[in-house]
Amino acid sequence: MFVGRASAAGAAGPSAGPAGKSGKFSVEELYGFTKKPKVNRGNSGKPEKRDGRKEAKEKEESVLASHILDAARRLMERRRLEIYLKECGVTMEQRSMTYRNLGKSGLRVSCLGLGTWVTFGSQMSDEMAESVMTLAFDSGVNLFDTAEVYAAGRAETTLGNILRKKGWRRSSYVVTTKIYWGGQAETERGLSRKHIIEGLRGSLSRLQLDYVDIVFANRSDINAPMEEIVRAMTFVIDQGLAMYWGTSRWNVVEIMEAYSIARQFNLIPPVCEQAEYHYFQREKVELHLPELYHKIGVGAMTWSPLACGLLTGKYIDGVPESSRAAMKGYTWLKERLYSEEGRKQLRKIKELHLLADRLNCTAAQLAIAWCLRSEGVSSVLLGVSNPDQLLENLGALRVLTQLTPPLISEMDMLLGNKPRSTKKERS
């Protein structure tokens, strides 16, 4: 497993290479291959005529050379990754990702997934996104989450380009996207049958995929009848455009209504709810969703485990210029930090840092492990902007084994916000 924060020596990431090569290995130079076979030219400078047998042999050699080049590139990628991880003080053998069922479905997902909100197509370059995705996949992460609204569709485009370039087997990873905000026109947003179908087809085009594994309704829609939503989701699954469907930011009443309609009309019910979950956002995931998990099998895929970076402690001494709170469109985050409630939370975060020091881990690792320990949580989505952050976050898997009941009780006392059921206990 990955432990601790990556060293400054590894900040260049897996793409670091020999000096003078702009940080890239030339496989052709290293192995002596070329993409095209050499053509013998006569005195006239024109290619000599070859018979069909010779041309077929050259074509076969060209295909073989291409395969060897691909294999060499993959080998060099792995070697770069191993060098990078060695600089960070970890090895490939230390990786130990765990997998969980998505709710009570049969789909197995990595307990840590990679999200693309804010980062892909916006905050970081496509090259950095590829480095992060490569490291995630090689570390056992098989879940990649995006949405049609992220960076106005650019996040899906970036994700799709990387998946196509990497050439990983489609059966070896899970892609999820979310539908609701697709465009400016009235018919390009919401959960009408029209937008669910057209929006998903647009997402698939940007992702360059035949299907997504899970399509989420990215909030509820009071203007769309629930039966229409469930029928549309069943349709896209029946058409092979998605494998499962889920909800995002729905309340338990809405999820239960969707499930009841699916059972009434022999349609497909949702299997998962995406919900915000961290130290200061607990009630839904800890109180309400476990009940749905046991009753109807709906699991939880959670996001923002670090509360937009708040839990890392980066805002204790103010708002750094490179932080998310300083970005355009995130004024609400800065206002929250400077509110009375925000100042109280920062004081608690200082105490949690001391607890993390006792466990010999970072505050981020403790916060992510804390999310993973909750019942019914299938996967926690990580939002990172570079490989160093990803390595640190993956170290949460080691911390999870240290979260004993007494330690959780201590954290609950410190936070002082453990949700409690309002239902009367049975005698």
N, C-alpha and C positions, 0 to 999 in steps of 0.2 A: 504494500500500500504506500501511497505517497504521504510523506510526513513533512510537516513544516513548510516554510515559505521558500521558494526557489532562490538561489543565490544570484547575486548581481552578475556573475560570470556567465550565467545562462540566459541573460536578458535578451540576447540576440535571437533566441528561439531556435527551433530545429532547422531553420534555413541557413544557419551560420555555416560557412564553408571556408575553403582555402583563401588566403590573402590574394588580392589581385583578380579575383573572379566574381566580384560584387556579391559575395556571400552565396554563390551557387556552384554546385559541382557540375562539370561537363562530363556526362557519361560517355559521350562519343570519344572525348580525349582520353578519359581514364581507361576505357576498354578497347579503343582502337576501332570502333564501329562507325559507320556512317549510315544515314537514313536511306540513301540511294546507292545502288551498286555503280561502280565506275564503268564508264562506257569507253571502249577502245576507239580511238579515232585514227583514221589514215592520214596520209600526207595532205589530203584535201581539206582536212578538218571536219569531215562528215563521218557519222557513225558507219562502221562496217556492217554489211548485211549479215544477218544470222538466220540460220534455219529455225523452224518451229521448235525443234527439240532443244536447241540451245537457249532460246527465249524462255521456254517453259522452265528450264533449269535455273536460269537467272531469276525468274519470278519467284520460284520456290526458295532460292537463297535469300531473296529480298524479304520475303515473308518471315523466314527463319531469323534473319537479322533483326527484323522489327520486333519479334517475340523476345529475342535476347535483350534488346534495348529496353523493352518494358520491364523485363525481369530485373535488369541491372538498375533501372531507376527505382524500382520498389526496394531493392536491396540497399541502395544508397540512402533512400528516405529513412529506412529503419536504422541504418548506421548513424545518420545525423540525429535521429531521435535518441538513440542510445547514448551518443556523445553529450547531447543536451541534458538528458536525465542524469548522466554521471556528474556533470557540472553542478546539477541541482542536488546531488547527494542521494539519488534514488536509482533503482535499476528496473528493467522491464519485468524482472521476476517478482518485484515487490507489489505489482499490480494485483488487486484482488477485488474486482467489482462484484457486487451482489445483484441478483435479479429478483423481481417480485411480479406476481400476477397483477395485471391491470384490473383493479376491482376483483370481481369473481369471474372474470372472463379467463380464457386460456392464454391470452397474450402475455408473454414475458418481456418486461422492460427493465432496463438498468435503473437501480434505485436513485441514481443521479442522471439527469438528462441535461442537454444543452439547449438553452433558449436563445432566441435571436432578437428579442425586444431591445430597442435602442441601439444595439451594437451592429448587427449585420446591415449593410447598405447605408449606414449612417455614421456611427461613432468610430468605426475602425475600417481600415482598408480591406479590400478583397483578399490581398495576400495574407494579412494577419488573420482574417476569418478562416482561410484555408489552413493556416498553421494550427489554429485553435481546434478546428474540426478534426484534423489529422491526429493531433495529440489525444483528443477526446475519444475518438474511435479506437485508436491503438491502446487506450487505457480501459477499454471495455464498455464505454458509453455507447448504447445503441439507439437512443431516443433523441430526436432533433425536433424542436418545436418552433413554429413560426405562425404567421397570420397574414391575411391579405392586406391588412391595414398597416403593418410594420413598414416604416420608411416608404409608404405609398406603393408597396409592392416590391420594392428593391430588395428587401430582406429575402423574400421568396426567390427572386432572381439569383441573388448571390448564393443562396443555399443550393439551388438547382445546378448552377454552374460548377460548384465545388463537387457535388455528388457525381455529376457527369464526368468531370476531370479525373476524379479518384477511381472511378470504375469499380467501386465496391459492389458485391452481389446485392441486388435489390432485396433479397430475402433475408439479409443479415442485419438490417437496420429498420427502425421505425420512424416515419415522418408524420408529424401532426400539423394541421393548420386550422385556422379559425375564420369563420365567416360572420360578417355583420356589416362592417364599414368597407365597402368596395369602391365607391366613387361619389361624385357630387350629385348625380341625378337621383331623384326620389326612388326609382326602381333599382338603384345600385347599392342600396343599403337595407338593412333589416333582415328578417327571417321569412320572407315570403317564399313560396315554392320557386318562383322565378329567380330570386336572388340566390337562394341556396344552391340551385343547380347551375346557374350561370356563373355565380361567384366561385364555386368549386372548380368548374372547368377553367376559369381564368387562372386560378391558383395552380392547377395542374400544368397549364401552359407555361407559367413562369418557372415552376419547379422542374419542368421537363420530365415529368413522371406520368405513368399511366394511371396511378392511383395513389392516394394517401392512406396510411394505416388508420388514422383517426381524424375525423372532421368534427370540430367543435362549433357549437352555436355560441358566438363570442359576446353574450349577454342575452337577456330575455327580451322579447319584443311584444309589447302590449297591443300592437296593431295587427299581429299575426295570430290567428287561432291556433291553439296548441295542436289540434289534430292535423292541421296543414303542415306544421313544422315536423311532426313525427312522420307523416306520410312522405314528405320530401326527403327526410333523412333516410328513410327505408328505401326510397327510390334510388338514391345515389349509391347506396350499398348494393342493392339488387343489380344495378347497372355496372358494378365493378369499379366505381370511381372512389370508393372508400371501403375499408374493412369493418370499421366500427364508427359510432358517433358518440359524442359526449357534450357536456354543457360547460360553460365558463361563466362564473359570477351569477349563477342562478341561485335562488333560495330553495330551501328544501321542499316547500309547497309546490313550486313550479316543477322541480325534478320529479316529485311524486306524481304530479298530474300527467307528465309526459310518460312515465312508466305505466300508469293506469290505462291511458289511452292506447298505448302499445299492446298491452295485454288484452284490452277489450276488442281491438280490431285485428289481432294477430299480426302486429307490426313489430319493428325492432326497437327495443328500449335503449336508452343511453347506458353506457358502462362506466362513465367517469365524469367527475366534476373538477374543473380547474379552479383553484381558489388561492387567494393570497394567504400566506401563513408565515408568521415569524413571532418573536417574543411579544410584540405588542398588537398582534392580530390573531386571536386564538379561538374565539367562541365557535365559529362555524366549523372549523376542522376538528376541534376536540370535543364539541358537544353535539352538533347536529349531524355531521356526515357519518360518524361511526354508526349511528342508528340506521341510516340509509344503507350503509355497507352490509349490515347484518340482515336487514329486511329485504332489500331488493338487489344487493350485490354491487352497488355503485361505489367505486373507489375514488380516491382523491389524488390528483396530480397538482402539486403546490408550486407557487411561484413567489419570487421576491423574498427568499429566505434571509436575506441581509437587509431587508427594508430599504432598498435603493442605496445600499452602502452605509446606512446609518449605523448598523451594528458592528461595522469594522472599526469604528472609532475615528474615522477620518475627519468627522465633523466636530470633534470635541473641542478643538482650538479654532474653529471657524470653518468657512467654506472654501476649500482649495479651488483655484481657477480651473483645474482639469477635472473636477468632480462633476457628477451628474446634476447636483443642485445648482451649479453655475451655468448649465447649458440652457439654451433658449427653449422656452416652453415648459421649464421645470421650476417656475417661480413658486408654485404651490409647495414644492419640497423645501425650498429655502424658508418660506413662511412657516411651515410646520416646525422646522428646526428652531426658529426663533420664538415660537410660541411658548407659553408657560408649560404646556404638556410636553413639548419638545425638550425643554431644559430638564424636566424631571426624568425623561427617558435617557438623556445623555448622562445624567448622574448614575442611573442604574447600569448603563453600559460600562462606565468606569469600573464598577464593582464586578461586572461580568468578566472584564478583562483580567482582573486579579484571579478569578476562578479559572480562567483559561490558562493562566500562567501556572497554576497549581497542577493542571492536567498536562502541562508541557505541550500545549497546542496554541493555535492562534484563535482570536475571537471569532473569526469567520468560520473556522472549522467547528468550533463549539456550537455556533448558531445553526449550522447546516445539520450537524449530527442531532441536535435537539429536535429539528423538524422530522428527521428520519425515524425517530423513536416513536412517533405518534401512530396509533392504530389506524389502519385503513389507508395510510399514505403509500401509494404505489411508487411514486417517483417525485423527487424534488428537482425543479428546473433551475439550473445555474445560469447566471448572466455574467459573462466575463469578457474583458476587452483585450486580454493578452494571455499567452501560455503560462506565465508565472502565476496569474490569478487562478487559472484552471488547476494547476498543480497543487496550489494551496488548498483550494476547495475540495479536491479529490481526497485530500488527507483527512477529511471528515469521517471517512469510513473507519479509520483507525480509532477515532475518538468515540464512535458510536458504542463500542464495546465497553467503554469506561463510564457510560451514563447509567449508573446503578440507581435503584429506587431512592436511597438516601440522598444521592446527589441531585436527582430530579426534584425531590422535596425541598432541598436547599435552594435550588433555582426558583421554584415556585414561591418560596418565602421572600426571596430577593425581589422578584418581579411584582408580587402582590396582585396578580390579575388572573389567577386560575379560574376559568369559567365553571360555574356550578349550575346544575339543573334546577329549574324552578318547579319541576313536577314534585308532587308530594310523594315521599317514600312510602312504599307499601309496608304495612305492618306484618 
